[in-house]
């Protein structure tokens, strides 16, 4: 009897130990999973808070309820919108804070239905009307005269396209963002030597060909025009923006999000709120982002100033400008596609650009 009790006791102990081992095994599996989930949640929450703080600190009211070319307010979560990217060469060593020229201007139109973006590069020397001063001048001077608002007014004036939002970045932010992404892939068209963001002469040297570049190298490629012109520089800037977009929406960049937020933090100004900015996430996660680059054709123009000097300007080609206006208005769904066409006497269909208002 005693022996039977001992046998039963050992059997019960074995079952208890077995259940204990199972519990330990379950805990061994669950604990890391729970830790991973918790860590991911904390990381995501931390990133969210950091991003919101950065955007809140960068917010700058442009003094408008909405664009004068809009009849009603737009919501980037539901509507097609436009963003003007303003790159300025502002720094302490140049002593130009508050009155820097805009060295890069790119108007982006975003269409939610097509999940597409059109990037229009605006040459810095474009000869357009500047409402802030009341006369025609290089569009790069608008920012020096009246900041982001003056630049927005000038762009809306000659394009007749609403600028819903703006993002202004100085070149240090550009350098830091590219570095935070781990560099980008670009196609360098020719060998070049250029100054860096601190104006250290000939400190950047690039050879031709497709390659990975860091922030300073990307900036040098975006700024140089020693061997070509403002139009080609605009095309390079578009290529660089496309490369940044591609890298930014890639899965591998999620872990770099904190660095990107920190890079932008002190070097950006925008009239986008945090909620408006997060609505653009859908463009990156809803499938392939279709990006098209556009340029403005024109010709060289020299005008004599008050002291007899010949000043260079870029005279925009009016017919081509009208075509670009039509394409952007269609992309923003401001006009019907059918409005682009008219039938001539022979019954053939031909493009009918919208007449420029200026």
C-alpha positions as CSV (number, residue, x, y, z in Angstrom):
1,X,0.0,0.0,0.0
2,X,2.8,2.3,1.0
3,X,4.6,1.4,-2.3
4,X,1.5,2.2,-4.3
5,X,1.2,5.6,-2.6
6,X,4.9,6.4,-3.4
7,X,4.3,5.5,-7.1
8,X,1.3,7.7,-7.3
9,X,3.2,10.5,-5.6
10,X,6.0,10.3,-8.1
11,X,3.6,10.3,-11.0
12,X,1.8,13.4,-9.6
13,X,5.2,15.1,-9.2
14,X,6.2,14.2,-12.8
15,X,2.9,15.7,-14.0
16,X,3.4,18.9,-12.0
17,X,7.0,19.2,-13.3
18,X,5.7,18.6,-16.9
19,X,3.0,21.3,-16.5
20,X,5.7,23.5,-14.9
21,X,8.0,23.0,-17.9
22,X,5.1,23.8,-20.3
23,X,4.3,27.0,-18.4
24,X,8.0,27.9,-18.5
25,X,8.1,27.1,-22.2
26,X,5.0,29.2,-22.8
27,X,6.5,32.1,-20.8
28,X,9.8,31.7,-22.6
29,X,7.9,32.3,-25.9
30,X,5.4,34.9,-24.8
31,X,7.7,37.1,-22.8
32,X,10.0,38.1,-25.7
33,X,6.9,38.6,-27.9
34,X,5.3,40.8,-25.3
35,X,8.5,42.7,-24.8
36,X,8.8,43.2,-28.5
37,X,5.2,44.4,-28.9
38,X,5.6,46.7,-25.9
39,X,9.0,48.1,-27.1
40,X,7.5,48.6,-30.6
41,X,4.5,50.4,-29.1
42,X,6.7,52.6,-26.9
43,X,9.0,53.3,-29.9
44,X,6.0,54.2,-32.1
45,X,4.6,56.4,-29.4
46,X,7.9,58.0,-28.8
47,X,8.4,58.7,-32.5
48,X,4.9,60.1,-32.7
49,X,5.5,62.5,-29.8
50,X,8.9,63.5,-31.2
51,X,7.3,64.1,-34.6
52,X,4.4,66.1,-33.2
53,X,6.8,68.3,-31.2
54,X,9.0,68.9,-34.2
55,X,6.1,69.9,-36.4
56,X,4.5,72.0,-33.7
57,X,7.7,73.9,-33.2
58,X,8.1,74.3,-37.0
59,X,4.6,75.7,-37.5
60,X,4.5,79.2,-39.1
61,X,1.2,80.9,-40.0
62,X,1.4,82.4,-43.5
63,X,-1.4,84.9,-42.7
64,X,-4.0,83.2,-44.9
65,X,-7.1,81.2,-44.1
66,X,-6.6,79.6,-47.5
67,X,-5.3,80.4,-50.9
68,X,-7.2,83.2,-52.7
69,X,-7.4,80.8,-55.7
70,X,-9.5,78.4,-53.6
71,X,-13.3,78.9,-53.1
72,X,-13.4,76.5,-50.1
73,X,-10.9,75.1,-47.6
74,X,-9.1,71.9,-48.5
75,X,-8.3,68.8,-46.4
76,X,-5.2,66.9,-47.5
77,X,-6.8,63.8,-46.1
78,X,-9.5,64.0,-48.7
79,X,-8.6,66.5,-51.3
80,X,-5.9,67.0,-54.0
81,X,-3.5,69.7,-52.7
82,X,-0.3,71.5,-53.5
83,X,2.8,72.2,-51.5
84,X,5.5,74.7,-52.3
85,X,9.0,73.6,-51.2
86,X,11.3,76.5,-50.6
87,X,15.0,75.9,-50.1
88,X,16.9,78.8,-48.7
89,X,20.6,79.4,-48.2
90,X,20.3,80.9,-44.7
91,X,23.1,80.4,-42.2
92,X,24.9,82.3,-39.5
93,X,28.2,82.4,-41.4
94,X,26.4,84.2,-44.2
95,X,24.6,86.6,-41.8
96,X,21.4,86.6,-43.9
97,X,18.9,85.3,-41.4
98,X,15.4,86.6,-42.3
99,X,16.3,87.9,-45.7
100,X,17.8,84.9,-47.5
101,X,17.2,84.3,-51.2
102,X,15.2,81.1,-52.2
103,X,17.8,78.9,-53.9
104,X,15.4,76.1,-54.8
105,X,11.7,76.3,-55.5
106,X,9.6,73.2,-56.3
107,X,5.8,73.1,-56.5
108,X,4.4,69.7,-55.7
109,X,0.8,68.8,-56.6
110,X,-0.6,65.7,-55.0
111,X,-3.6,63.7,-56.4
112,X,-5.0,61.2,-53.9
113,X,-7.1,59.3,-56.4
114,X,-4.1,58.5,-58.6
115,X,-1.6,58.3,-55.7
116,X,0.6,60.6,-57.8
117,X,2.8,63.6,-57.4
118,X,3.9,66.2,-60.0
119,X,7.0,68.1,-59.2
120,X,7.5,71.5,-61.0
121,X,10.9,73.0,-60.7
122,X,10.8,76.8,-60.8
123,X,14.0,78.4,-62.1
124,X,15.3,80.9,-59.5
125,X,16.0,83.6,-62.1
126,X,12.5,83.5,-63.6
127,X,11.4,87.0,-64.4
128,X,7.9,87.3,-62.8
129,X,5.8,89.8,-61.1
130,X,6.5,90.1,-57.3
131,X,3.3,91.4,-55.6
132,X,5.3,92.2,-52.4
133,X,7.3,94.9,-54.2
134,X,4.9,95.7,-57.1
135,X,7.3,95.0,-60.0
136,X,8.9,92.2,-62.1
137,X,12.0,90.7,-60.7
138,X,13.8,87.3,-60.2
139,X,11.5,85.1,-58.2
140,X,14.4,84.2,-55.9
141,X,14.2,87.8,-54.6
142,X,10.7,87.4,-53.4
143,X,11.8,85.5,-50.2
144,X,14.4,88.1,-49.4
145,X,11.7,90.8,-49.7
146,X,8.8,89.2,-47.8
147,X,9.6,85.6,-46.8
148,X,7.5,82.6,-47.5
149,X,4.3,84.6,-48.0
150,X,5.8,86.8,-50.7
151,X,7.1,83.7,-52.5
152,X,3.7,82.0,-52.3
153,X,2.0,85.2,-53.7
154,X,4.6,85.4,-56.6
155,X,4.2,81.6,-57.5
156,X,0.4,81.8,-57.4
157,X,0.5,85.0,-59.5
158,X,2.4,83.6,-62.5
159,X,1.2,80.0,-62.4
160,X,-2.5,80.7,-61.5
161,X,-2.3,77.6,-59.3
162,X,-3.3,77.6,-55.6
163,X,-0.5,77.0,-53.1
164,X,-2.2,75.3,-50.2
165,X,0.9,74.7,-48.1
166,X,4.5,75.5,-47.9
167,X,7.6,73.8,-46.4
168,X,10.7,75.9,-46.0
169,X,14.0,74.2,-45.4
170,X,17.5,75.6,-45.1
171,X,20.4,73.7,-46.5
172,X,21.6,72.3,-43.2
173,X,18.2,70.5,-42.9
174,X,18.6,69.1,-46.4
175,X,22.1,67.8,-45.5
176,X,20.9,66.3,-42.2
177,X,17.8,64.6,-43.8
178,X,19.9,62.9,-46.5
179,X,22.4,61.7,-43.9
180,X,19.6,60.5,-41.6
181,X,18.3,58.4,-44.5
182,X,21.7,56.8,-44.8
183,X,22.4,58.6,-48.1
184,X,20.6,58.5,-51.4
185,X,21.3,57.2,-54.9
186,X,21.8,59.8,-57.7
187,X,23.2,60.0,-61.2
188,X,26.0,62.6,-61.3
189,X,26.1,64.0,-64.9
190,X,29.7,65.1,-64.9
191,X,32.7,65.6,-62.7
192,X,32.2,68.5,-60.4
193,X,33.9,70.4,-57.6
194,X,31.7,72.5,-55.3
195,X,31.7,74.3,-51.9
196,X,30.0,72.6,-49.0
197,X,27.2,74.1,-46.8
198,X,29.7,76.1,-44.8
199,X,31.1,77.7,-48.0
200,X,34.4,75.8,-47.8
201,X,35.6,76.2,-51.4
202,X,36.1,73.1,-53.5
203,X,35.6,70.8,-50.5
204,X,33.2,68.5,-52.4
205,X,34.4,66.4,-55.4
206,X,32.2,64.1,-57.4
207,X,32.8,61.9,-60.4
208,X,30.2,61.1,-63.0
209,X,27.9,58.1,-62.8
210,X,25.2,56.6,-60.6
211,X,26.4,56.5,-57.0
212,X,25.5,56.8,-53.3
213,X,26.0,60.3,-51.9
214,X,25.8,61.8,-48.4
215,X,24.1,65.0,-47.5
216,X,26.9,67.4,-48.3
217,X,27.5,65.7,-51.7
218,X,23.7,65.7,-52.5
219,X,23.6,69.5,-51.7
220,X,26.6,70.2,-53.9
221,X,24.9,68.3,-56.8
222,X,21.7,70.2,-56.2
223,X,23.4,73.7,-56.1
224,X,26.0,73.5,-58.8
225,X,25.4,75.2,-62.2
226,X,29.0,76.0,-63.2
227,X,28.9,73.6,-66.2
228,X,25.3,74.0,-67.3
229,X,22.4,76.3,-66.3
230,X,19.5,76.9,-63.9
231,X,17.2,74.5,-65.9
232,X,19.5,71.6,-65.6
233,X,20.0,72.4,-61.9
234,X,16.2,72.3,-61.5
235,X,16.2,68.8,-63.1
236,X,18.9,67.6,-60.7
237,X,17.0,68.9,-57.8
238,X,13.9,67.0,-59.0
239,X,16.0,63.8,-59.3
240,X,17.3,64.3,-55.8
241,X,13.8,64.9,-54.4
242,X,12.6,61.7,-56.1
243,X,15.4,59.8,-54.6
244,X,14.7,61.2,-51.1
245,X,11.0,60.3,-51.6
246,X,11.9,56.7,-52.6
247,X,14.2,56.3,-49.7
248,X,11.8,57.9,-47.2
249,X,8.9,55.5,-48.0
250,X,11.0,52.4,-48.0
251,X,10.6,50.0,-45.1
252,X,14.3,50.3,-44.1
253,X,13.9,54.0,-43.3
254,X,11.4,53.3,-40.4
255,X,14.3,52.8,-38.0
256,X,15.8,56.1,-39.1
257,X,12.6,58.0,-38.4
258,X,14.0,59.5,-35.2
259,X,17.1,60.8,-36.9
260,X,15.0,62.3,-39.7
261,X,12.7,64.1,-37.2
262,X,15.7,65.5,-35.4
263,X,17.3,66.6,-38.6
264,X,14.3,68.6,-39.7
265,X,13.5,69.9,-36.2
266,X,15.2,73.3,-36.0
267,X,15.6,73.9,-39.7
268,X,12.1,73.8,-41.1
269,X,9.1,76.1,-41.2
270,X,5.6,75.1,-42.5
271,X,2.0,76.0,-42.3
272,X,1.1,72.3,-42.2
273,X,-0.3,71.1,-38.8
274,X,0.7,67.7,-37.5
275,X,-2.6,66.1,-38.4
276,X,-2.4,67.5,-41.9
277,X,1.1,66.2,-42.3
278,X,0.2,62.7,-41.2
279,X,-2.5,62.6,-43.8
280,X,0.2,62.3,-46.5
281,X,1.3,58.9,-45.1
282,X,-1.4,57.3,-47.3
283,X,0.7,58.2,-50.4
284,X,3.6,56.1,-49.1
285,X,1.6,53.1,-47.9
286,X,-1.2,52.7,-50.5
287,X,1.1,51.3,-53.2
288,X,3.4,52.6,-55.8
289,X,3.8,56.4,-55.7
290,X,3.8,57.8,-59.2
291,X,6.1,60.8,-59.5
292,X,6.3,63.0,-62.6
293,X,8.8,65.9,-63.0
294,X,8.0,69.1,-64.9
295,X,10.1,72.0,-66.0
296,X,9.4,75.5,-67.4
297,X,10.8,76.4,-70.8
298,X,12.2,79.8,-71.5
299,X,15.0,81.9,-72.8
300,X,17.8,84.2,-71.6
301,X,16.9,87.8,-71.0
302,X,19.2,90.7,-70.2
303,X,17.9,93.9,-68.8
304,X,19.8,97.1,-67.9
305,X,19.5,98.2,-64.3
306,X,19.5,101.7,-62.9
307,X,23.3,101.9,-63.0
308,X,23.7,100.6,-66.6
309,X,24.5,97.0,-65.7
310,X,23.1,94.1,-67.8
311,X,21.3,91.8,-65.4
312,X,20.4,88.2,-66.3
313,X,16.9,86.9,-66.1
314,X,15.1,83.8,-67.3
315,X,12.1,84.7,-69.5
316,X,9.4,82.1,-69.3
317,X,7.9,80.8,-72.5
318,X,4.2,81.8,-72.4
319,X,2.7,78.9,-74.5
320,X,4.7,76.3,-72.5
321,X,3.7,78.0,-69.2
322,X,0.0,77.7,-70.3
323,X,0.5,74.0,-70.9
324,X,2.0,73.5,-67.5
325,X,-0.8,75.4,-65.9
326,X,-3.3,73.2,-67.5
327,X,-1.5,70.0,-66.5
328,X,-1.3,71.1,-62.9
329,X,-4.9,72.3,-62.7
330,X,-6.1,69.0,-64.1
331,X,-4.0,67.1,-61.6
332,X,-5.6,69.1,-58.8
333,X,-9.0,68.5,-60.4
334,X,-9.6,72.2,-60.8
335,X,-10.6,71.7,-64.4
336,X,-12.0,68.7,-66.3
337,X,-9.8,66.8,-68.7
338,X,-12.3,67.6,-71.4
339,X,-11.6,71.3,-70.8
340,X,-8.1,70.9,-72.2
341,X,-9.4,70.2,-75.7
342,X,-11.3,71.9,-78.4
343,X,-12.3,70.8,-81.9
344,X,-10.8,72.7,-84.9
345,X,-12.5,73.3,-88.2
346,X,-11.4,70.0,-89.7
347,X,-12.9,68.1,-86.7
348,X,-9.5,67.1,-85.3
349,X,-8.9,67.4,-81.6
350,X,-6.1,69.6,-80.4
351,X,-4.8,70.9,-77.0
352,X,-6.2,74.2,-75.9
353,X,-4.1,75.5,-73.1
354,X,-5.8,77.8,-70.5
355,X,-5.0,81.4,-71.2
356,X,-2.4,82.9,-68.8
357,X,-3.9,85.5,-66.6
358,X,-0.8,87.6,-66.4
